[in-house]
Amino acid sequence: HWRMQLNNWLQNRYRSTDLLTWNTSPSGQRHNAVWTAVAYINGVEYGRGTGPSQGAAKEVAAQKALDALT
């Protein structure tokens, strides 16, 4: 739910979620990959996370981004 909370925060603060972009990449073996996700707001990194899936990594990054913003 962190991605939704981040989107809601951006919508309330800036009236837009277009400022948020993601960079995701896997590492390791294909069957046991670790994903890294980076949340950028207006081109500035605000959160970075890792996880067993792209979605899980984005959740961690979104939580860190919210922590940095609030």
Distance bins in CASP14 RR format, pairs under 12 A and 6 or more apart:
PFRMAT RR
TARGET T0000
AUTHOR 0000-0000-0000
RMODE 2
METHOD distances of the structure
MODEL  1
1 7 0 0 0 0 0 1 0 0 0 0 0
1 8 0 0 0 0 1 0 0 0 0 0 0
1 55 0 0 0 0 0 1 0 0 0 0 0
1 58 0 0 0 0 0 1 0 0 0 0 0
1 59 1 0 0 1 0 0 0 0 0 0 0
1 62 0 0 0 0 1 0 0 0 0 0 0
1 63 0 0 0 0 1 0 0 0 0 0 0
1 66 0 0 0 0 0 1 0 0 0 0 0
2 8 0 0 0 0 0 1 0 0 0 0 0
2 9 0 0 0 0 0 1 0 0 0 0 0
2 37 0 0 0 0 0 1 0 0 0 0 0
2 39 0 0 0 0 1 0 0 0 0 0 0
2 47 0 0 0 0 0 1 0 0 0 0 0
2 49 0 0 0 0 0 1 0 0 0 0 0
2 55 0 0 0 0 0 1 0 0 0 0 0
2 56 0 0 0 0 0 1 0 0 0 0 0
2 57 0 0 0 0 0 1 0 0 0 0 0
2 58 0 0 0 0 1 0 0 0 0 0 0
2 59 1 0 1 0 0 0 0 0 0 0 0
2 60 1 0 0 1 0 0 0 0 0 0 0
2 61 0 0 0 0 1 0 0 0 0 0 0
2 62 1 1 0 0 0 0 0 0 0 0 0
2 63 1 0 1 0 0 0 0 0 0 0 0
2 64 0 0 0 0 1 0 0 0 0 0 0
2 65 0 0 0 0 1 0 0 0 0 0 0
2 66 1 0 0 1 0 0 0 0 0 0 0
2 67 0 0 0 0 1 0 0 0 0 0 0
2 69 0 0 0 0 0 1 0 0 0 0 0
3 9 0 0 0 0 0 1 0 0 0 0 0
3 10 0 0 0 0 0 1 0 0 0 0 0
3 17 0 0 0 0 0 1 0 0 0 0 0
3 20 0 0 0 0 1 0 0 0 0 0 0
3 22 0 0 0 0 1 0 0 0 0 0 0
3 37 0 0 0 0 1 0 0 0 0 0 0
3 39 0 0 0 0 1 0 0 0 0 0 0
3 47 0 0 0 0 0 1 0 0 0 0 0
3 54 0 0 0 0 0 1 0 0 0 0 0
3 55 0 0 0 0 1 0 0 0 0 0 0
3 56 0 0 0 0 0 1 0 0 0 0 0
3 57 0 0 0 0 0 1 0 0 0 0 0
3 58 1 0 1 0 0 0 0 0 0 0 0
3 59 1 0 0 1 0 0 0 0 0 0 0
3 60 0 0 0 0 0 1 0 0 0 0 0
3 61 0 0 0 0 1 0 0 0 0 0 0
3 62 1 0 1 0 0 0 0 0 0 0 0
3 63 0 0 0 0 1 0 0 0 0 0 0
3 64 0 0 0 0 0 1 0 0 0 0 0
3 65 0 0 0 0 1 0 0 0 0 0 0
3 66 0 0 0 0 1 0 0 0 0 0 0
4 10 0 0 0 0 0 1 0 0 0 0 0
4 11 0 0 0 0 0 1 0 0 0 0 0
4 17 0 0 0 0 0 1 0 0 0 0 0
4 20 0 0 0 0 0 1 0 0 0 0 0
4 58 0 0 0 0 0 1 0 0 0 0 0
4 59 0 0 0 0 1 0 0 0 0 0 0
4 62 0 0 0 0 1 0 0 0 0 0 0
4 63 0 0 0 0 0 1 0 0 0 0 0
4 66 0 0 0 0 0 1 0 0 0 0 0
5 11 0 0 0 0 0 1 0 0 0 0 0
5 12 0 0 0 0 0 1 0 0 0 0 0
5 17 0 0 0 0 0 1 0 0 0 0 0
5 59 0 0 0 0 0 1 0 0 0 0 0
5 62 1 0 0 1 0 0 0 0 0 0 0
5 63 0 0 0 0 1 0 0 0 0 0 0
5 65 0 0 0 0 1 0 0 0 0 0 0
5 66 1 0 0 1 0 0 0 0 0 0 0
5 67 0 0 0 0 0 1 0 0 0 0 0
5 69 0 0 0 0 0 1 0 0 0 0 0
5 70 0 0 0 0 1 0 0 0 0 0 0
6 12 0 0 0 0 0 1 0 0 0 0 0
6 13 0 0 0 0 0 1 0 0 0 0 0
6 14 0 0 0 0 0 1 0 0 0 0 0
6 17 0 0 0 0 1 0 0 0 0 0 0
6 19 0 0 0 0 0 1 0 0 0 0 0
6 20 1 0 0 1 0 0 0 0 0 0 0
6 22 0 0 0 0 0 1 0 0 0 0 0
6 37 0 0 0 0 0 1 0 0 0 0 0
6 39 1 0 0 1 0 0 0 0 0 0 0
6 40 0 0 0 0 0 1 0 0 0 0 0
6 41 0 0 0 0 1 0 0 0 0 0 0
6 46 0 0 0 0 1 0 0 0 0 0 0
6 47 0 0 0 0 1 0 0 0 0 0 0
6 58 0 0 0 0 1 0 0 0 0 0 0
6 59 0 0 0 0 1 0 0 0 0 0 0
6 60 0 0 0 0 0 1 0 0 0 0 0
6 61 0 0 0 0 1 0 0 0 0 0 0
6 62 1 0 1 0 0 0 0 0 0 0 0
6 63 0 0 0 0 1 0 0 0 0 0 0
6 64 0 0 0 0 1 0 0 0 0 0 0
6 65 1 0 1 0 0 0 0 0 0 0 0
6 66 1 0 1 0 0 0 0 0 0 0 0
6 67 0 0 0 0 0 1 0 0 0 0 0
6 68 0 0 0 0 0 1 0 0 0 0 0
6 69 0 0 0 0 1 0 0 0 0 0 0
6 70 0 0 0 0 0 1 0 0 0 0 0
7 13 0 0 0 0 0 1 0 0 0 0 0
7 14 0 0 0 0 0 1 0 0 0 0 0
7 16 0 0 0 0 0 1 0 0 0 0 0
7 17 1 0 1 0 0 0 0 0 0 0 0
7 18 0 0 0 0 0 1 0 0 0 0 0
7 19 0 0 0 0 0 1 0 0 0 0 0
7 20 1 0 0 1 0 0 0 0 0 0 0
7 22 0 0 0 0 0 1 0 0 0 0 0
7 39 0 0 0 0 0 1 0 0 0 0 0
7 41 0 0 0 0 0 1 0 0 0 0 0
7 58 0 0 0 0 0 1 0 0 0 0 0
7 62 0 0 0 0 1 0 0 0 0 0 0
7 65 0 0 0 0 0 1 0 0 0 0 0
7 66 0 0 0 0 0 1 0 0 0 0 0
8 14 0 0 0 0 0 1 0 0 0 0 0
8 15 0 0 0 0 0 1 0 0 0 0 0
8 17 0 0 0 0 1 0 0 0 0 0 0
8 20 0 0 0 0 0 1 0 0 0 0 0
8 62 0 0 0 0 0 1 0 0 0 0 0
8 66 0 0 0 0 1 0 0 0 0 0 0
8 69 0 0 0 0 0 1 0 0 0 0 0
9 15 0 0 0 0 0 1 0 0 0 0 0
9 16 0 0 0 0 0 1 0 0 0 0 0
9 17 0 0 0 0 1 0 0 0 0 0 0
9 19 0 0 0 0 0 1 0 0 0 0 0
9 20 0 0 0 0 1 0 0 0 0 0 0
9 39 0 0 0 0 0 1 0 0 0 0 0
9 41 0 0 0 0 1 0 0 0 0 0 0
9 46 0 0 0 0 0 1 0 0 0 0 0
9 62 0 0 0 0 1 0 0 0 0 0 0
9 63 0 0 0 0 0 1 0 0 0 0 0
9 65 0 0 0 0 1 0 0 0 0 0 0
9 66 1 0 0 1 0 0 0 0 0 0 0
9 67 0 0 0 0 0 1 0 0 0 0 0
9 68 0 0 0 0 0 1 0 0 0 0 0
9 69 1 0 0 1 0 0 0 0 0 0 0
9 70 1 0 0 1 0 0 0 0 0 0 0
10 16 1 0 0 1 0 0 0 0 0 0 0
10 17 1 0 1 0 0 0 0 0 0 0 0
10 18 0 0 0 0 1 0 0 0 0 0 0
10 19 1 0 0 1 0 0 0 0 0 0 0
10 20 1 0 1 0 0 0 0 0 0 0 0
10 21 0 0 0 0 0 1 0 0 0 0 0
10 39 0 0 0 0 0 1 0 0 0 0 0
10 40 0 0 0 0 0 1 0 0 0 0 0
10 41 1 0 0 1 0 0 0 0 0 0 0
10 42 0 0 0 0 1 0 0 0 0 0 0
10 46 0 0 0 0 0 1 0 0 0 0 0
10 62 0 0 0 0 0 1 0 0 0 0 0
10 65 0 0 0 0 1 0 0 0 0 0 0
10 66 0 0 0 0 1 0 0 0 0 0 0
10 69 0 0 0 0 1 0 0 0 0 0 0
10 70 0 0 0 0 0 1 0 0 0 0 0
11 17 1 0 1 0 0 0 0 0 0 0 0
11 18 0 0 0 0 0 1 0 0 0 0 0
11 19 0 0 0 0 0 1 0 0 0 0 0
11 20 0 0 0 0 1 0 0 0 0 0 0
12 69 0 0 0 0 0 1 0 0 0 0 0
12 70 0 0 0 0 0 1 0 0 0 0 0
13 19 0 0 0 0 1 0 0 0 0 0 0
13 20 0 0 0 0 0 1 0 0 0 0 0
13 41 0 0 0 0 0 1 0 0 0 0 0
13 42 0 0 0 0 0 1 0 0 0 0 0
13 66 0 0 0 0 0 1 0 0 0 0 0
13 69 0 0 0 0 1 0 0 0 0 0 0
13 70 0 0 0 0 0 1 0 0 0 0 0
14 20 0 0 0 0 1 0 0 0 0 0 0
14 41 0 0 0 0 1 0 0 0 0 0 0
14 42 0 0 0 0 1 0 0 0 0 0 0
14 69 0 0 0 0 0 1 0 0 0 0 0
16 41 0 0 0 0 0 1 0 0 0 0 0
16 42 0 0 0 0 0 1 0 0 0 0 0
17 39 0 0 0 0 0 1 0 0 0 0 0
17 41 0 0 0 0 1 0 0 0 0 0 0
17 42 0 0 0 0 0 1 0 0 0 0 0
17 62 0 0 0 0 0 1 0 0 0 0 0
18 40 0 0 0 0 0 1 0 0 0 0 0
18 41 0 0 0 0 0 1 0 0 0 0 0
18 42 0 0 0 0 1 0 0 0 0 0 0
18 43 0 0 0 0 0 1 0 0 0 0 0
19 39 0 0 0 0 0 1 0 0 0 0 0
19 40 0 0 0 0 1 0 0 0 0 0 0
19 41 1 0 1 0 0 0 0 0 0 0 0
19 42 1 0 1 0 0 0 0 0 0 0 0
19 43 0 0 0 0 1 0 0 0 0 0 0
19 44 0 0 0 0 1 0 0 0 0 0 0
19 46 0 0 0 0 0 1 0 0 0 0 0
19 65 0 0 0 0 0 1 0 0 0 0 0
19 69 0 0 0 0 0 1 0 0 0 0 0
20 37 0 0 0 0 0 1 0 0 0 0 0
20 38 0 0 0 0 0 1 0 0 0 0 0
20 39 1 0 0 1 0 0 0 0 0 0 0
20 40 1 0 0 1 0 0 0 0 0 0 0
20 41 1 0 1 0 0 0 0 0 0 0 0
20 42 0 0 0 0 1 0 0 0 0 0 0
20 43 0 0 0 0 1 0 0 0 0 0 0
20 44 0 0 0 0 0 1 0 0 0 0 0
20 45 0 0 0 0 0 1 0 0 0 0 0
20 46 0 0 0 0 1 0 0 0 0 0 0
20 47 0 0 0 0 0 1 0 0 0 0 0
20 58 0 0 0 0 0 1 0 0 0 0 0
20 61 0 0 0 0 0 1 0 0 0 0 0
20 62 0 0 0 0 1 0 0 0 0 0 0
20 65 0 0 0 0 1 0 0 0 0 0 0
20 66 0 0 0 0 0 1 0 0 0 0 0
20 69 0 0 0 0 0 1 0 0 0 0 0
21 37 0 0 0 0 0 1 0 0 0 0 0
21 38 0 0 0 0 1 0 0 0 0 0 0
21 39 1 0 0 1 0 0 0 0 0 0 0
21 40 1 0 1 0 0 0 0 0 0 0 0
21 41 0 0 0 0 1 0 0 0 0 0 0
21 42 0 0 0 0 1 0 0 0 0 0 0
21 43 1 0 0 1 0 0 0 0 0 0 0
21 44 0 0 0 0 0 1 0 0 0 0 0
21 45 0 0 0 0 0 1 0 0 0 0 0
21 46 0 0 0 0 0 1 0 0 0 0 0
21 47 0 0 0 0 0 1 0 0 0 0 0
21 58 0 0 0 0 0 1 0 0 0 0 0
21 61 0 0 0 0 0 1 0 0 0 0 0
21 65 0 0 0 0 0 1 0 0 0 0 0
22 35 0 0 0 0 0 1 0 0 0 0 0
22 36 0 0 0 0 0 1 0 0 0 0 0
22 37 1 0 0 1 0 0 0 0 0 0 0
22 38 1 0 0 1 0 0 0 0 0 0 0
22 39 1 0 0 1 0 0 0 0 0 0 0
22 40 1 0 0 1 0 0 0 0 0 0 0
22 41 0 0 0 0 0 1 0 0 0 0 0
22 43 0 0 0 0 0 1 0 0 0 0 0
22 45 0 0 0 0 0 1 0 0 0 0 0
22 46 0 0 0 0 0 1 0 0 0 0 0
22 47 0 0 0 0 0 1 0 0 0 0 0
22 48 0 0 0 0 0 1 0 0 0 0 0
22 49 0 0 0 0 0 1 0 0 0 0 0
22 54 0 0 0 0 1 0 0 0 0 0 0
22 55 0 0 0 0 1 0 0 0 0 0 0
22 57 0 0 0 0 1 0 0 0 0 0 0
22 58 1 0 0 1 0 0 0 0 0 0 0
22 59 0 0 0 0 0 1 0 0 0 0 0
22 61 1 0 0 1 0 0 0 0 0 0 0
22 62 0 0 0 0 1 0 0 0 0 0 0
22 65 0 0 0 0 0 1 0 0 0 0 0
23 35 0 0 0 0 0 1 0 0 0 0 0
23 36 0 0 0 0 1 0 0 0 0 0 0
23 37 1 0 0 1 0 0 0 0 0 0 0
23 38 1 0 1 0 0 0 0 0 0 0 0
23 39 0 0 0 0 1 0 0 0 0 0 0
23 40 1 0 0 1 0 0 0 0 0 0 0
23 43 0 0 0 0 0 1 0 0 0 0 0
23 45 0 0 0 0 1 0 0 0 0 0 0
23 47 0 0 0 0 0 1 0 0 0 0 0
23 48 0 0 0 0 1 0 0 0 0 0 0
23 49 0 0 0 0 0 1 0 0 0 0 0
23 54 0 0 0 0 0 1 0 0 0 0 0
23 57 0 0 0 0 0 1 0 0 0 0 0
23 58 0 0 0 0 0 1 0 0 0 0 0
23 61 0 0 0 0 1 0 0 0 0 0 0
24 33 0 0 0 0 0 1 0 0 0 0 0
24 34 0 0 0 0 0 1 0 0 0 0 0
24 35 1 0 0 1 0 0 0 0 0 0 0
24 36 1 0 0 1 0 0 0 0 0 0 0
24 37 1 0 1 0 0 0 0 0 0 0 0
24 38 1 0 0 1 0 0 0 0 0 0 0
24 39 0 0 0 0 0 1 0 0 0 0 0
24 40 0 0 0 0 0 1 0 0 0 0 0
24 48 0 0 0 0 0 1 0 0 0 0 0
24 49 0 0 0 0 1 0 0 0 0 0 0
24 50 0 0 0 0 0 1 0 0 0 0 0
24 51 0 0 0 0 0 1 0 0 0 0 0
24 53 0 0 0 0 1 0 0 0 0 0 0
24 54 1 0 1 0 0 0 0 0 0 0 0
24 55 0 0 0 0 1 0 0 0 0 0 0
24 56 0 0 0 0 0 1 0 0 0 0 0
24 57 1 0 0 1 0 0 0 0 0 0 0
24 58 1 0 0 1 0 0 0 0 0 0 0
24 59 0 0 0 0 0 1 0 0 0 0 0
24 60 0 0 0 0 0 1 0 0 0 0 0
24 61 0 0 0 0 1 0 0 0 0 0 0
25 33 0 0 0 0 1 0 0 0 0 0 0
25 34 0 0 0 0 1 0 0 0 0 0 0
25 35 1 0 0 1 0 0 0 0 0 0 0
25 36 1 0 1 0 0 0 0 0 0 0 0
25 37 0 0 0 0 1 0 0 0 0 0 0
25 38 0 0 0 0 1 0 0 0 0 0 0
25 48 0 0 0 0 0 1 0 0 0 0 0
25 49 0 0 0 0 0 1 0 0 0 0 0
25 50 0 0 0 0 0 1 0 0 0 0 0
25 51 0 0 0 0 0 1 0 0 0 0 0
25 54 0 0 0 0 1 0 0 0 0 0 0
25 57 0 0 0 0 1 0 0 0 0 0 0
25 58 0 0 0 0 0 1 0 0 0 0 0
26 32 0 0 0 0 0 1 0 0 0 0 0
26 33 1 1 0 0 0 0 0 0 0 0 0
26 34 1 0 0 1 0 0 0 0 0 0 0
26 35 1 0 1 0 0 0 0 0 0 0 0
26 36 1 0 0 1 0 0 0 0 0 0 0
26 37 0 0 0 0 0 1 0 0 0 0 0
26 50 0 0 0 0 0 1 0 0 0 0 0
26 51 0 0 0 0 1 0 0 0 0 0 0
26 52 0 0 0 0 0 1 0 0 0 0 0
26 53 0 0 0 0 1 0 0 0 0 0 0
26 54 1 0 0 1 0 0 0 0 0 0 0
26 55 0 0 0 0 0 1 0 0 0 0 0
26 56 0 0 0 0 0 1 0 0 0 0 0
26 57 0 0 0 0 1 0 0 0 0 0 0
27 33 1 0 0 1 0 0 0 0 0 0 0
27 34 1 0 1 0 0 0 0 0 0 0 0
27 35 1 0 0 1 0 0 0 0 0 0 0
27 36 1 0 0 1 0 0 0 0 0 0 0
27 37 0 0 0 0 0 1 0 0 0 0 0
27 50 0 0 0 0 1 0 0 0 0 0 0
27 51 0 0 0 0 0 1 0 0 0 0 0
27 52 0 0 0 0 0 1 0 0 0 0 0
27 57 0 0 0 0 0 1 0 0 0 0 0
28 34 1 0 0 1 0 0 0 0 0 0 0
28 35 0 0 0 0 1 0 0 0 0 0 0
28 36 0 0 0 0 0 1 0 0 0 0 0
28 50 0 0 0 0 0 1 0 0 0 0 0
28 51 0 0 0 0 0 1 0 0 0 0 0
28 52 0 0 0 0 0 1 0 0 0 0 0
31 52 0 0 0 0 0 1 0 0 0 0 0
32 51 0 0 0 0 0 1 0 0 0 0 0
32 52 0 0 0 0 1 0 0 0 0 0 0
32 53 0 0 0 0 0 1 0 0 0 0 0
33 50 0 0 0 0 0 1 0 0 0 0 0
33 51 0 0 0 0 1 0 0 0 0 0 0
33 52 1 0 0 1 0 0 0 0 0 0 0
33 53 0 0 0 0 1 0 0 0 0 0 0
33 54 0 0 0 0 1 0 0 0 0 0 0
33 56 0 0 0 0 0 1 0 0 0 0 0
33 57 0 0 0 0 0 1 0 0 0 0 0
34 49 0 0 0 0 0 1 0 0 0 0 0
34 50 1 0 1 0 0 0 0 0 0 0 0
34 51 1 0 1 0 0 0 0 0 0 0 0
34 52 1 0 0 1 0 0 0 0 0 0 0
34 53 0 0 0 0 1 0 0 0 0 0 0
34 54 0 0 0 0 0 1 0 0 0 0 0
34 56 0 0 0 0 1 0 0 0 0 0 0
34 57 0 0 0 0 1 0 0 0 0 0 0
34 60 0 0 0 0 0 1 0 0 0 0 0
35 48 0 0 0 0 0 1 0 0 0 0 0
35 49 0 0 0 0 1 0 0 0 0 0 0
35 50 1 0 0 1 0 0 0 0 0 0 0
35 51 1 0 1 0 0 0 0 0 0 0 0
35 52 1 0 0 1 0 0 0 0 0 0 0
35 53 1 0 1 0 0 0 0 0 0 0 0
35 54 1 0 1 0 0 0 0 0 0 0 0
35 55 1 0 0 1 0 0 0 0 0 0 0
35 56 1 0 0 1 0 0 0 0 0 0 0
35 57 1 0 1 0 0 0 0 0 0 0 0
35 58 0 0 0 0 1 0 0 0 0 0 0
35 59 0 0 0 0 0 1 0 0 0 0 0
35 60 0 0 0 0 1 0 0 0 0 0 0
35 61 0 0 0 0 0 1 0 0 0 0 0
36 45 0 0 0 0 0 1 0 0 0 0 0
36 47 0 0 0 0 0 1 0 0 0 0 0
36 48 1 0 0 1 0 0 0 0 0 0 0
36 49 1 0 0 1 0 0 0 0 0 0 0
36 50 1 0 1 0 0 0 0 0 0 0 0
36 51 1 0 0 1 0 0 0 0 0 0 0
36 52 0 0 0 0 0 1 0 0 0 0 0
36 53 0 0 0 0 0 1 0 0 0 0 0
36 54 0 0 0 0 1 0 0 0 0 0 0
36 55 0 0 0 0 0 1 0 0 0 0 0
36 56 0 0 0 0 0 1 0 0 0 0 0
36 57 1 0 1 0 0 0 0 0 0 0 0
36 58 0 0 0 0 0 1 0 0 0 0 0
36 60 0 0 0 0 1 0 0 0 0 0 0
36 61 0 0 0 0 1 0 0 0 0 0 0
37 45 0 0 0 0 0 1 0 0 0 0 0
37 46 0 0 0 0 0 1 0 0 0 0 0
37 47 0 0 0 0 1 0 0 0 0 0 0
37 48 1 0 0 1 0 0 0 0 0 0 0
37 49 1 0 1 0 0 0 0 0 0 0 0
37 50 1 0 0 1 0 0 0 0 0 0 0
37 51 0 0 0 0 1 0 0 0 0 0 0
37 52 0 0 0 0 0 1 0 0 0 0 0
37 53 0 0 0 0 1 0 0 0 0 0 0
37 54 1 0 0 1 0 0 0 0 0 0 0
37 55 1 0 0 1 0 0 0 0 0 0 0
37 56 0 0 0 0 1 0 0 0 0 0 0
37 57 1 1 0 0 0 0 0 0 0 0 0
37 58 1 0 1 0 0 0 0 0 0 0 0
37 59 0 0 0 0 1 0 0 0 0 0 0
37 60 1 0 0 1 0 0 0 0 0 0 0
37 61 1 0 1 0 0 0 0 0 0 0 0
37 62 0 0 0 0 1 0 0 0 0 0 0
37 63 0 0 0 0 0 1 0 0 0 0 0
37 64 0 0 0 0 1 0 0 0 0 0 0
37 65 0 0 0 0 0 1 0 0 0 0 0
38 44 0 0 0 0 0 1 0 0 0 0 0
38 45 1 0 1 0 0 0 0 0 0 0 0
38 46 0 0 0 0 1 0 0 0 0 0 0
38 47 1 0 0 1 0 0 0 0 0 0 0
38 48 1 0 1 0 0 0 0 0 0 0 0
38 49 1 0 0 1 0 0 0 0 0 0 0
38 50 0 0 0 0 0 1 0 0 0 0 0
38 54 0 0 0 0 0 1 0 0 0 0 0
38 57 0 0 0 0 1 0 0 0 0 0 0
38 58 0 0 0 0 1 0 0 0 0 0 0
38 60 0 0 0 0 0 1 0 0 0 0 0
38 61 1 0 0 1 0 0 0 0 0 0 0
38 62 0 0 0 0 0 1 0 0 0 0 0
38 64 0 0 0 0 1 0 0 0 0 0 0
38 65 0 0 0 0 1 0 0 0 0 0 0
39 45 1 0 0 1 0 0 0 0 0 0 0
39 46 1 0 1 0 0 0 0 0 0 0 0
39 47 1 0 1 0 0 0 0 0 0 0 0
39 48 1 0 0 1 0 0 0 0 0 0 0
39 49 0 0 0 0 1 0 0 0 0 0 0
39 55 0 0 0 0 0 1 0 0 0 0 0
39 57 0 0 0 0 0 1 0 0 0 0 0
39 58 1 0 0 1 0 0 0 0 0 0 0
39 59 0 0 0 0 0 1 0 0 0 0 0
39 60 0 0 0 0 1 0 0 0 0 0 0
39 61 1 0 1 0 0 0 0 0 0 0 0
39 62 1 0 1 0 0 0 0 0 0 0 0
39 63 0 0 0 0 1 0 0 0 0 0 0
39 64 1 0 0 1 0 0 0 0 0 0 0
39 65 1 0 1 0 0 0 0 0 0 0 0
39 66 0 0 0 0 1 0 0 0 0 0 0
39 67 0 0 0 0 0 1 0 0 0 0 0
39 68 0 0 0 0 1 0 0 0 0 0 0
39 69 0 0 0 0 0 1 0 0 0 0 0
40 46 1 0 0 1 0 0 0 0 0 0 0
40 47 0 0 0 0 1 0 0 0 0 0 0
40 48 0 0 0 0 0 1 0 0 0 0 0
40 61 0 0 0 0 1 0 0 0 0 0 0
40 62 0 0 0 0 0 1 0 0 0 0 0
40 65 0 0 0 0 1 0 0 0 0 0 0
40 68 0 0 0 0 0 1 0 0 0 0 0
41 47 0 0 0 0 1 0 0 0 0 0 0
41 61 0 0 0 0 0 1 0 0 0 0 0
41 62 0 0 0 0 0 1 0 0 0 0 0
41 64 0 0 0 0 0 1 0 0 0 0 0
41 65 1 0 0 1 0 0 0 0 0 0 0
41 66 0 0 0 0 0 1 0 0 0 0 0
41 68 0 0 0 0 1 0 0 0 0 0 0
41 69 1 0 0 1 0 0 0 0 0 0 0
42 65 0 0 0 0 0 1 0 0 0 0 0
42 69 0 0 0 0 0 1 0 0 0 0 0
43 65 0 0 0 0 0 1 0 0 0 0 0
44 65 0 0 0 0 0 1 0 0 0 0 0
44 68 0 0 0 0 1 0 0 0 0 0 0
44 69 0 0 0 0 0 1 0 0 0 0 0
45 61 0 0 0 0 1 0 0 0 0 0 0
45 64 0 0 0 0 1 0 0 0 0 0 0
45 65 0 0 0 0 1 0 0 0 0 0 0
45 68 0 0 0 0 1 0 0 0 0 0 0
46 61 0 0 0 0 1 0 0 0 0 0 0
46 62 0 0 0 0 1 0 0 0 0 0 0
46 63 0 0 0 0 0 1 0 0 0 0 0
46 64 1 0 0 1 0 0 0 0 0 0 0
46 65 1 1 0 0 0 0 0 0 0 0 0
46 66 0 0 0 0 1 0 0 0 0 0 0
46 67 0 0 0 0 1 0 0 0 0 0 0
46 68 1 0 1 0 0 0 0 0 0 0 0
46 69 1 0 0 1 0 0 0 0 0 0 0
46 70 0 0 0 0 0 1 0 0 0 0 0
47 57 0 0 0 0 0 1 0 0 0 0 0
47 58 0 0 0 0 0 1 0 0 0 0 0
47 59 0 0 0 0 0 1 0 0 0 0 0
47 60 0 0 0 0 1 0 0 0 0 0 0
47 61 1 0 1 0 0 0 0 0 0 0 0
47 62 1 0 0 1 0 0 0 0 0 0 0
47 63 0 0 0 0 1 0 0 0 0 0 0
47 64 1 1 0 0 0 0 0 0 0 0 0
47 65 1 0 1 0 0 0 0 0 0 0 0
47 66 0 0 0 0 1 0 0 0 0 0 0
47 67 0 0 0 0 1 0 0 0 0 0 0
47 68 1 0 0 1 0 0 0 0 0 0 0
47 69 0 0 0 0 1 0 0 0 0 0 0
48 57 0 0 0 0 1 0 0 0 0 0 0
48 58 0 0 0 0 0 1 0 0 0 0 0
48 60 0 0 0 0 1 0 0 0 0 0 0
48 61 1 0 1 0 0 0 0 0 0 0 0
48 62 0 0 0 0 0 1 0 0 0 0 0
48 63 0 0 0 0 0 1 0 0 0 0 0
48 64 1 0 0 1 0 0 0 0 0 0 0
48 65 0 0 0 0 1 0 0 0 0 0 0
48 67 0 0 0 0 0 1 0 0 0 0 0
48 68 0 0 0 0 0 1 0 0 0 0 0
49 55 0 0 0 0 0 1 0 0 0 0 0
49 56 0 0 0 0 1 0 0 0 0 0 0
49 57 1 0 1 0 0 0 0 0 0 0 0
49 58 1 0 0 1 0 0 0 0 0 0 0
49 59 0 0 0 0 1 0 0 0 0 0 0
49 60 1 1 0 0 0 0 0 0 0 0 0
49 61 1 0 1 0 0 0 0 0 0 0 0
49 62 0 0 0 0 1 0 0 0 0 0 0
49 63 0 0 0 0 1 0 0 0 0 0 0
49 64 1 0 0 1 0 0 0 0 0 0 0
49 65 0 0 0 0 1 0 0 0 0 0 0
49 67 0 0 0 0 0 1 0 0 0 0 0
50 56 0 0 0 0 1 0 0 0 0 0 0
50 57 1 0 1 0 0 0 0 0 0 0 0
50 58 0 0 0 0 0 1 0 0 0 0 0
50 59 0 0 0 0 0 1 0 0 0 0 0
50 60 1 0 0 1 0 0 0 0 0 0 0
50 61 0 0 0 0 1 0 0 0 0 0 0
50 64 0 0 0 0 0 1 0 0 0 0 0
51 57 1 0 1 0 0 0 0 0 0 0 0
51 58 0 0 0 0 1 0 0 0 0 0 0
51 59 0 0 0 0 1 0 0 0 0 0 0
51 60 1 0 0 1 0 0 0 0 0 0 0
51 61 0 0 0 0 1 0 0 0 0 0 0
52 59 0 0 0 0 0 1 0 0 0 0 0
52 60 0 0 0 0 0 1 0 0 0 0 0
53 59 0 0 0 0 1 0 0 0 0 0 0
53 60 0 0 0 0 0 1 0 0 0 0 0
54 60 0 0 0 0 0 1 0 0 0 0 0
54 61 0 0 0 0 0 1 0 0 0 0 0
55 61 0 0 0 0 1 0 0 0 0 0 0
55 62 0 0 0 0 1 0 0 0 0 0 0
56 62 0 0 0 0 0 1 0 0 0 0 0
56 63 0 0 0 0 0 1 0 0 0 0 0
57 63 0 0 0 0 0 1 0 0 0 0 0
57 64 0 0 0 0 0 1 0 0 0 0 0
58 64 0 0 0 0 0 1 0 0 0 0 0
58 65 0 0 0 0 1 0 0 0 0 0 0
59 65 0 0 0 0 0 1 0 0 0 0 0
59 66 0 0 0 0 0 1 0 0 0 0 0
60 66 0 0 0 0 0 1 0 0 0 0 0
60 67 0 0 0 0 0 1 0 0 0 0 0
61 67 0 0 0 0 0 1 0 0 0 0 0
61 68 0 0 0 0 0 1 0 0 0 0 0
62 68 0 0 0 0 0 1 0 0 0 0 0
62 69 0 0 0 0 0 1 0 0 0 0 0
63 69 0 0 0 0 0 1 0 0 0 0 0
63 70 0 0 0 0 0 1 0 0 0 0 0
64 70 0 0 0 0 0 1 0 0 0 0 0
END
